[in-house]
Amino acid sequence: MRKLIWLVLLLAVAGRSSRTWAQSGITAQNGRQVTCASDDMKRHLCQVDTSRGVRMTNQRSGSPCIQGQTWGYDRKGIWVDRGCRADFYLGNGGPGYRPPPPPPPRPPQGVIVTCSSNNGKRNYCQANTSRGVRLTNQRSGSPCIQGQTWGYDSRNIWVDRGCRADFLTMQR
């Protein structure tokens, strides 16, 4: 009789666990592997630890699983949507894993201003210099040295003694 009671309790707990998994979209979890599904075409969150990264290892659905569109992850877990059903690996490793290349550096955002001292005298070029200025391309044979033959103040870039160059006014 006791064995029967324990068996009933065990099945009740197992039934509760599978309902919780089904409600959250998790259909199977094995260590660092998890299957997450949007079988009803709605968005589901599979609450798992994503702090070490996530990668999709196998798509199981006929609906596409595209990172950022029909699946993704944040600190709360993996989300799937629009019928995506897939296996995911939790962490930065796993069989055959190669880390993705780092994203290319973002180019500085700003405005290029060409300023020239054609007559060898100081010339001012209006520019938004509030976030700084950087010389990006010297066009002259005469040297362009910051603080000597070029610089900037609160409203202008200045050039002197034959300096001709392109300057980037920083906007971010």
SEROBA-745655 format. One record per residue (C-alpha): residue number from 1; residue in three letters; chain; x, y, z. Coordinates in nm, 2 decimals, m for minus. Example, Ala and Ser with C-alpha at 12.3 -4.5 7.8 and 13.67 -1.06 7.14 Angstrom:
[pt 1 Ala A [1.23 m0.45 0.78]]
[pt 2 Ser A [1.37 m0.11 0.71]]
***
This chain:
[pt 1 Met A [0.00 0.00 0.00]]
[pt 2 Arg A [0.28 0.24 0.09]]
[pt 3 Lys A [0.45 0.18 m0.24]]
[pt 4 Leu A [0.12 0.26 m0.42]]
[pt 5 Ile A [0.09 0.59 m0.23]]
[pt 6 Trp A [0.45 0.68 m0.32]]
[pt 7 Leu A [0.39 0.59 m0.68]]
[pt 8 Val A [0.07 0.81 m0.69]]
[pt 9 Leu A [0.26 1.10 m0.53]]
[pt 10 Leu A [0.55 1.06 m0.77]]
[pt 11 Leu A [0.31 1.06 m1.07]]
[pt 12 Ala A [0.13 1.37 m0.93]]
[pt 13 Val A [0.46 1.56 m0.90]]
[pt 14 Ala A [0.58 1.45 m1.24]]
[pt 15 Gly A [0.24 1.55 m1.39]]
[pt 16 Arg A [0.27 1.90 m1.22]]
[pt 17 Ser A [0.62 1.94 m1.36]]
[pt 18 Ser A [0.53 1.85 m1.72]]
[pt 19 Arg A [0.23 2.09 m1.70]]
[pt 20 Thr A [0.46 2.37 m1.58]]
[pt 21 Trp A [0.70 2.29 m1.86]]
[pt 22 Ala A [0.43 2.28 m2.12]]
[pt 23 Gln A [0.29 2.61 m2.00]]
[pt 24 Ser A [0.63 2.77 m2.02]]
[pt 25 Gly A [0.71 2.63 m2.37]]
[pt 26 Ile A [0.98 2.39 m2.24]]
[pt 27 Thr A [0.92 2.04 m2.37]]
[pt 28 Ala A [1.25 1.88 m2.26]]
[pt 29 Gln A [1.55 1.98 m2.06]]
[pt 30 Asn A [1.87 1.77 m2.03]]
[pt 31 Gly A [2.15 1.95 m1.84]]
[pt 32 Arg A [2.26 2.23 m2.07]]
[pt 33 Gln A [2.03 2.13 m2.36]]
[pt 34 Val A [1.67 2.26 m2.37]]
[pt 35 Thr A [1.39 2.23 m2.63]]
[pt 36 Cys A [1.17 2.53 m2.64]]
[pt 37 Ala A [0.85 2.54 m2.86]]
[pt 38 Ser A [0.58 2.78 m2.98]]
[pt 39 Asp A [0.34 2.50 m3.09]]
[pt 40 Asp A [0.04 2.73 m3.07]]
[pt 41 Met A [0.21 3.00 m3.29]]
[pt 42 Lys A [0.22 3.23 m2.98]]
[pt 43 Arg A [0.52 3.37 m2.80]]
[pt 44 His A [0.65 3.15 m2.51]]
[pt 45 Leu A [0.92 3.22 m2.26]]
[pt 46 Cys A [1.13 2.92 m2.15]]
[pt 47 Gln A [1.26 3.02 m1.81]]
[pt 48 Val A [1.62 2.90 m1.81]]
[pt 49 Asp A [1.96 3.05 m1.70]]
[pt 50 Thr A [2.09 3.24 m2.01]]
[pt 51 Ser A [2.37 3.42 m1.83]]
[pt 52 Arg A [2.64 3.22 m2.02]]
[pt 53 Gly A [2.48 3.26 m2.36]]
[pt 54 Val A [2.25 3.05 m2.58]]
[pt 55 Arg A [2.28 2.90 m2.92]]
[pt 56 Met A [2.03 2.71 m3.13]]
[pt 57 Thr A [2.16 2.36 m3.21]]
[pt 58 Asn A [1.87 2.20 m3.40]]
[pt 59 Gln A [1.55 2.34 m3.55]]
[pt 60 Arg A [1.26 2.10 m3.50]]
[pt 61 Ser A [0.97 2.30 m3.66]]
[pt 62 Gly A [0.87 2.36 m4.02]]
[pt 63 Ser A [0.82 2.73 m3.91]]
[pt 64 Pro A [1.15 2.92 m3.93]]
[pt 65 Cys A [1.36 2.98 m3.62]]
[pt 66 Ile A [1.54 3.31 m3.69]]
[pt 67 Gln A [1.73 3.47 m3.40]]
[pt 68 Gly A [1.59 3.81 m3.32]]
[pt 69 Gln A [1.27 3.74 m3.51]]
[pt 70 Thr A [1.12 3.41 m3.40]]
[pt 71 Trp A [1.35 3.33 m3.12]]
[pt 72 Gly A [1.59 3.51 m2.88]]
[pt 73 Tyr A [1.69 3.53 m2.52]]
[pt 74 Asp A [1.73 3.77 m2.24]]
[pt 75 Arg A [1.81 3.75 m1.87]]
[pt 76 Lys A [1.46 3.59 m1.81]]
[pt 77 Gly A [1.51 3.30 m2.05]]
[pt 78 Ile A [1.47 3.19 m2.42]]
[pt 79 Trp A [1.16 3.31 m2.61]]
[pt 80 Val A [1.01 3.15 m2.91]]
[pt 81 Asp A [0.73 3.27 m3.14]]
[pt 82 Arg A [0.53 3.20 m3.46]]
[pt 83 Gly A [0.57 2.83 m3.45]]
[pt 84 Cys A [0.95 2.81 m3.38]]
[pt 85 Arg A [1.04 2.48 m3.21]]
[pt 86 Ala A [1.41 2.41 m3.15]]
[pt 87 Asp A [1.68 2.27 m2.93]]
[pt 88 Phe A [1.91 2.52 m2.76]]
[pt 89 Tyr A [2.24 2.48 m2.58]]
[pt 90 Leu A [2.29 2.69 m2.27]]
[pt 91 Gly A [2.63 2.83 m2.23]]
[pt 92 Asn A [2.93 2.91 m2.45]]
[pt 93 Gly A [3.04 2.56 m2.53]]
[pt 94 Gly A [2.90 2.24 m2.65]]
[pt 95 Pro A [2.99 2.00 m2.93]]
[pt 96 Gly A [3.13 2.17 m3.24]]
[pt 97 Tyr A [3.09 2.52 m3.09]]
[pt 98 Arg A [3.29 2.80 m3.24]]
[pt 99 Pro A [3.22 3.14 m3.09]]
[pt 100 Pro A [3.09 3.40 m3.33]]
[pt 101 Pro A [3.33 3.66 m3.45]]
[pt 102 Pro A [3.31 3.99 m3.26]]
[pt 103 Pro A [3.10 4.26 m3.43]]
[pt 104 Pro A [3.30 4.51 m3.63]]
[pt 105 Pro A [3.37 4.84 m3.45]]
[pt 106 Arg A [3.11 5.10 m3.51]]
[pt 107 Pro A [3.24 5.38 m3.72]]
[pt 108 Pro A [3.24 5.71 m3.53]]
[pt 109 Gln A [2.93 5.91 m3.61]]
[pt 110 Gly A [2.98 6.27 m3.69]]
[pt 111 Val A [3.01 6.52 m3.97]]
[pt 112 Ile A [3.31 6.56 m4.19]]
[pt 113 Val A [3.43 6.93 m4.23]]
[pt 114 Thr A [3.70 7.02 m4.47]]
[pt 115 Cys A [3.89 7.33 m4.35]]
[pt 116 Ser A [4.18 7.49 m4.54]]
[pt 117 Ser A [4.45 7.75 m4.48]]
[pt 118 Asn A [4.51 7.81 m4.85]]
[pt 119 Asn A [4.69 8.15 m4.81]]
[pt 120 Gly A [4.91 8.04 m4.52]]
[pt 121 Lys A [4.69 8.24 m4.27]]
[pt 122 Arg A [4.45 8.13 m4.00]]
[pt 123 Asn A [4.11 8.04 m4.13]]
[pt 124 Tyr A [3.80 7.95 m3.93]]
[pt 125 Cys A [3.54 7.69 m4.04]]
[pt 126 Gln A [3.20 7.68 m3.86]]
[pt 127 Ala A [3.12 7.35 m3.70]]
[pt 128 Asn A [2.95 7.18 m3.41]]
[pt 129 Thr A [3.25 7.11 m3.19]]
[pt 130 Ser A [3.06 7.05 m2.87]]
[pt 131 Arg A [3.16 6.68 m2.85]]
[pt 132 Gly A [3.51 6.71 m2.99]]
[pt 133 Val A [3.69 6.71 m3.32]]
[pt 134 Arg A [3.93 6.46 m3.48]]
[pt 135 Leu A [4.15 6.51 m3.79]]
[pt 136 Thr A [4.07 6.22 m4.03]]
[pt 137 Asn A [4.26 6.31 m4.35]]
[pt 138 Gln A [4.54 6.56 m4.41]]
[pt 139 Arg A [4.52 6.71 m4.76]]
[pt 140 Ser A [4.81 6.94 m4.75]]
[pt 141 Gly A [5.19 6.91 m4.77]]
[pt 142 Ser A [5.21 7.15 m4.48]]
[pt 143 Pro A [5.19 6.97 m4.14]]
[pt 144 Cys A [4.86 6.97 m3.95]]
[pt 145 Ile A [4.95 6.95 m3.58]]
[pt 146 Gln A [4.67 6.99 m3.32]]
[pt 147 Gly A [4.73 7.30 m3.11]]
[pt 148 Gln A [4.99 7.44 m3.35]]
[pt 149 Thr A [4.84 7.45 m3.71]]
[pt 150 Trp A [4.49 7.34 m3.63]]
[pt 151 Gly A [4.25 7.33 m3.34]]
[pt 152 Tyr A [3.89 7.42 m3.24]]
[pt 153 Asp A [3.69 7.64 m3.01]]
[pt 154 Ser A [3.33 7.63 m2.90]]
[pt 155 Arg A [3.20 7.71 m3.26]]
[pt 156 Asn A [3.48 7.67 m3.51]]
[pt 157 Ile A [3.76 7.46 m3.64]]
[pt 158 Trp A [4.07 7.67 m3.72]]
[pt 159 Val A [4.36 7.59 m3.94]]
[pt 160 Asp A [4.68 7.79 m3.99]]
[pt 161 Arg A [5.02 7.80 m4.19]]
[pt 162 Gly A [4.89 7.60 m4.49]]
[pt 163 Cys A [4.72 7.31 m4.30]]
[pt 164 Arg A [4.43 7.16 m4.51]]
[pt 165 Ala A [4.24 6.86 m4.37]]
[pt 166 Asp A [3.92 6.68 m4.32]]
[pt 167 Phe A [3.79 6.69 m3.96]]
[pt 168 Leu A [3.53 6.47 m3.80]]
[pt 169 Thr A [3.30 6.65 m3.55]]
[pt 170 Met A [3.19 6.39 m3.30]]
[pt 171 Gln A [2.81 6.35 m3.27]]
[pt 172 Arg A [2.78 6.07 m3.01]]
***
